[in-house]
């Protein structure tokens, strides 16, 4: 297992299994460990990017899409 979520890049922590499910974090999977739809995850990544941008304007959904292309889970998608 790697140290980061293959979907969003969040650090995977905790040997208790509560913070991750396989190669994905709990925010990118359902209760059974199945990866959530890309659109749903992209919205979450966009919100995260908006928070760290300190109020700067921008198309965060588009930026999230570019960011996610670097993630193993989404690198093969259009």
N, C-alpha and C positions, 0 to 999 in steps of 0.2 A: 504494500500500500504506500502511496505517496503521502506527502504532508499537506496537500491542498486539494480542495474540491475540484474535480475534473469538469465541473459545469460552470461554477462562478468564481473559483479561485480562493474561496474562503479557507483559512487554515483549518485543518482537521485536527482536533485536539480531544483529549480525554480517552483514556484506555477503557473507560466504563461503557463505551459504545453509544452514549447519549448524544454526542455531538456530530456523529457521522454514521453513514450507512454505506459500507464498502468504500468506493472512490468518490462518494458524493456527500455533501453536508445535509443536515436535516431540513434546510430551507429549500433544497433543490429536489427533494424526493417526497413521495407520499408515505403513509404509515407502513407500507409494505416494502419500501426501499426502491420503488420504481421512479425513474426520473420524470419530473413534471414537464409539461409542455414548455417549449422554448419561449413562447410569448409571455408566459407567466413569470418565468425566471428573468427574462429580459426586463420586465417592469420592475422587479426587485433590484436588479443591478442598476437600472436607471435611477431609482430612488437613492441608492447608495452613492452613486456618482454625484448626484445633485447635492447630497449632504456634505460631501467632501470638497465641493466646489466653492464653498463659502459664499453662496448667493450669486455667483456669476451666472449670467444667462447662457443658454445653450440648448441644443436638442439632445437631451440626455438619453432618450430612447435610441436615437441613432448612434450616439457614442457607446451605449451599452451593446448594441449590435456589433460594432467594430471590436470592442473588448472581448465579447464572447467568441468571436472567430478564432481567437488565440487559445481558447479552452479546448481540451481534447474531445469533450462531449459534443461540441458544435463545430469543430474545425472542418468537417467534411460537408457541412450544409451550405446551401446558397446564401 
